[in-house]
Amino acid sequence: MRNRLNTPVPKVLAWDSSNKNAVKAEYIIMEKAKGVQLSTKWPSMNFDQKVKTMKSIAKYQKAWADLSFSHIGSVYYTKDLKPDARAPIYIDETDSDVADTRFSIGPILGRQWSDFEKATLNCDRGPWTTSESYRRAMIERDSQAVRTLHTLPKSTIMLCGPSLYRSTPEKKLRACEAAKEALPHILPEGDWTSAYRAWHDDLHEENIFVNAEDPSDIIAIIDWQSTFVAPLFDHVIIPGFLKHDGPPVIGMERPEPPELDGLDVEEKSAALQLYDQRVLVSGIKFLLQHTVKAAWEAQMYDESDDSTALKACRNIYESGEGYCLMALAERGESVFKFSEAEMESIKEDAQKIMESIGAMNVIKKGLEDLFPERGVVRLDQYDDAKAALRNAKAQVIENFSQSDEDRQAWEEAWPFDD
């Protein structure tokens, strides 16, 4: 990303991907990122500075989109791949393969392919030449995981248990079956879908380092460990630092200025900040439409019903079977036909999923900064977070249990124990 695409990535000083070394572990040593995290500056930056930052990110996205890869997978040093696992890496302007003596595309890496024991599966990991074969392999991976791995993962986005939503192997396998059949009908079409890019999918304000004196000057971008080459519909186009709590900006919609009459000072400030964020989202879409056409097409697809269904099919094993079945049911019989009994069950599960998400949000709100987002808390908050979660668990068991069996089921379903 640094040498070929001129992206400001910290240099790797030393690394070993095996544990056959003096420290008996895999390691990577990188230079420390210079500057300060964008999160420390963003709230106090003026609008012009935020626009400049947004334009800088769009410039890097253009560079990533301009380089098309030949296959879907991950980038390796050629010497680390067996000859039969290597694929030519680039596609040039004439759609011809361009070999690279240093790099090749090989099997895909990333958390979705390794978390929850999925690294142990003997499944198709690519590289792939088509989007459909790639996404079909993803669904087959999840189906294999359901059938062969020991326990189903516990969701941390919704609270699952008695009286709320409960996942089962049967539901997951049914979702895999439906997703595989629906796949040809929900994959996007167009030239942009058959070109594959390396992309940073987590551009939030803590992964971007900026000049402390001029925070619109981006110095480094970190957190590349799960980067892979894929169609743009499987990458995140709008950077995370532009996310906001207000209504989404659809298409090229220009946000209306907020009505400030009757608001106090704090409320006016919050309304104006939200408006600025929405304008920035509209602005980066405008830039993409005129400078990064493929990324623009991907973002427009991302806002479609088909994209909702396709994204729901991406992560069935971990927590997505309910979303997958709901999304496919909403697309109608042109995608997949469910029986009346199945439709009724899907609707009931949809209601329970909303209740389960609401229950988890209550816990998040109660714990505030102590909530283990992505399973992680700060070291200095660890003991406090454990105590808070124990209290939350006791409250949940008290509120949702009507029998000893319910209490035991909640003990087993609780997602936050070590």
CORLIN-V375397 format. One record per helix or strand of 2 or more residues. SS is the DSSP state (helix for helix, strand for strand). FROM is the first residue (numbers start at 1). TO is the last residue. Records with the same first field share a line. If there is no record, write none. Layout:
# CORLIN-V375397
SS = FROM-TO  FROM-TO
This chain:
# CORLIN-V375397
strand = 12-16  27-30  36-37  68-69  72-77  90-91  97-98  103-106  196-198  208-210  218-221  229-231
helix = 38-40  42-44  47-66  78-80  83-85  111-113  118-120  131-148  169-186  191-194  232-234  240-242  265-291  293-302  305-312  316-331  340-370  373-375  379-400  404-413
